[in-house]
């Protein structure tokens, strides 16, 4: 492979089937090379997936169990992305089958261990917990944000509480007693009103989350996530948001479902100040990028 060629993969994360979960590009940069931010941004824009992970081995000695990790979406560098981290681990431990039980990523949120679980296709990620604080007196911007995405009538009078996670800069809207199919059925809209409310709050995303329904024993948490930097477009599966959901729900073990169109399943376990997120992935594309 020449100096201007890089292995690339497209992986669907938090799913066991193609075209489910959330898609991510993964680009492996050789240790002896570096890519500028401008080049990584151009590659992420070219791949045009929700996120692209750029991983680079920490040593020229191969195989290597430590990598640097950077995330770019098609518009800008990202501070935190769970599904692209899972995709990167999938490439290293499944596609390349590195001879390690765990690889470590030096990421913008600190060291992230990615470990085999003993189940084919499944990996566990260790992230920092993202604490949340209850917004006791929501501002008009919070209510405007909710109502710009979902009409009040769809919530059927359910109690709603607002929370904020500074660590990931997300607003969480907790809806009491909503089952997965009910949350999935919510019709949402996005546009100027969402952008205005999002700018006023300065948040990355709004997370609709429920601790599930007593009539649906499949999940302990159901969620939908809408990005506020792109007018409220829905994110398909969001690992980073679940580091805050773990703090909000306060449970040691959560069977989580993100109820987007593509959908995804996560096992979320809180261990002290860490959150272990386990999920499956499938490779959709592997090849070479020439630049």
C-alpha angles and dihedrals in degrees: 000000000000124000093263096052127088133183111249133188136184112212132183106219130204093022141089095214137060116265093021130102119021123318123230136177118227121200121187112210114197116242093245092056137063132196124215120236088249092056094046090049091050091050092048090049091048093050088045095199121143088260140359123206119210113201127185126182115245091222138036088226110101136249094037127191098195128066140170114239131202129175129213129175120199090274109035150344113291127221097210136007126170103184094051089050090054089048091052091050090048091055093050101040101031110024096034093026095214110200096245134099089216138022122195126220121206096214139166088264093050131261114347118193116210112197139184113246100201091253116102112253094010125112135174124222124201111213133168114265112252108218120217133209126208114244099219095182108035114206121233087257090064093053091042090053093052094045093046088062104032128022113239092239091066091063090063094217094302116157112260126200128185127222135175131211112200092188092067098016094236130144112221121204111198113205114194121236102351119153125218096256091048093051091045090052095056109118111221136188131194137189142098096350091051092048092049094050091044092052091048091054095037090218129150097221146345117237120203106201137170130185086231131253130287086230093058114057095175097087139033092197135025123187148170124199129205123191116228096198091066103043097274101304112168120254110219101217123356119195093178093057090056091062085067095038087057089056093044097050093040096211127137094222128026129183099208133194126190105208101208125132092271094033131197143206127225135179107215121194125181116215112175109294093347133081120210111207118190126193148144130249139191129204115235102174136014125179147105131296116210118198 
